[in-house]
């Protein structure tokens, strides 16, 4: 098993340390948001409740799912 050691030398680097430690949690948050929007586009379920999604909600969910993937691709990241 590979070992990775992260070193941060000062209090000023706390933001970088927190980002390094929270990376997996951020990916989980983005994945969960994507899955909510997927449910809207696939099943027509409204994000805000149990009623049927409006045409606007369907369009917005689809566009934001595309945007998430474009941004992740620019940073060489994958959601799945």
Protein Blocks (a to p, Z undefined) as FASTA:
>chain_A
ZZdddddfbfklmmmmmmmmmmmmmmmmmmmmmmmmmmmmmnopafkbmbdcdfklmmmm
mmmmmmmmmmmmmnopafZZ
